[in-house]
Each structure stands twice: as structure tokens, then as C-alpha cells.
């Protein structure tokens, strides 16, 4: 089976850090999710950045629907790949 990667888009760093920690705990992930700052096109201001939580899911055991609901708790969403 191909490796699966999920990307959750969150509004700020605090939300991303909280979500990544909760995600690792709730789903007992083998690897810690990766946090990535995603500046909006043409914006230099840190206020205008979204944060991505990247989750490697090699066994494809995480449900996209569950991750949609999970990201929504932090006013975020799951990016369709």
C-alpha cells in the first residue's frame, strides 16, 4: 500500500502545536506530526500565515472524516491531497 500523508491547515501556531500534540496522543502515532508555517502568497507579515500539521500515515489507518472533525476543533480543515 502507498504511504498516505494528511495535511491539516490551522489558523495559527498555537492551534497547530495543540492539535499536533492531541493528534499524536489520540491516534497513538508512530511519528510526531510535522509543523510547517505556510505564508499566504504575497504576505510577509507573520499574522498572515497558516500552519500545517503534516501527518504520515503509512498504514492508511486514519479516517479522512475523523481528521476533518479533528481539525475543525481548532478552526482548521484537512487539505484534500
N, C-alpha and C positions, 0 to 999 in steps of 0.2 A: 504494500500500500504506500502511496506517496505521502510524504510529510505534509502536514497541514499547519498553516500559520494563521492565527487570528489576530486582528488588529482592532483594538478598542480606541476610539477617539474621545478624549476627555477635555474639558474646558480649561484646566489649569494644572500646574504641577502638584499642588496639594491633593487634588482629586485623583490624579494619576498614581501618586505614591500610595494613597489609601486603598485605591482599587487594586493595585498590583499586590499589595500585602494581603488583602482579603481574598483575592483570586487564588493566590498561592496556598493560603490556608484552606479555603473552602473546597478546592478541587485537588488538593494534595499534589501539586505539580512537581515534576522531577527537576525542572529548571525554573529559576526565578524569572518572572516576566521582565522584558527589556523596556525601559522607559526612553522615549525619544521625543525631543522637542521638535514640533513641526510649525515653523513660522509661516504665516499666511503670505501668499505671494505679494511681493512689493512692500511688505511691512518690516520695519526694523525694530519696532517697539516690542519689548518682551510682553507687554499687555496683550498683544495681538497674536499670541501663539497658542496653539492647541498642543496637547500632549498625547502621544500614542503609547499604548501599552501593548507590546507585541508578545504573543504567547505562542510558543512552539508546541504543537500537539501531534507528535509523531504517530500516535496510535489512533488519532481521529476520534477521541472519546468525548470531547467537549461538544455539546449541542449548540449550534448557532442560535437557536431560540433562547436557550438559557443565558448565553452570553449577551444577547440583545437586552434581556431583562436586567442582567447584572450591570451592564454599562449604564442603563437608564437610571440606576440608583444614584449615580454621580453626574447626572445630566449629560451623559455621553451616549455613544452608539457604537455598534460594531460595523466596521467597514467591510463591505462585500468585496471578496477577492476574485 
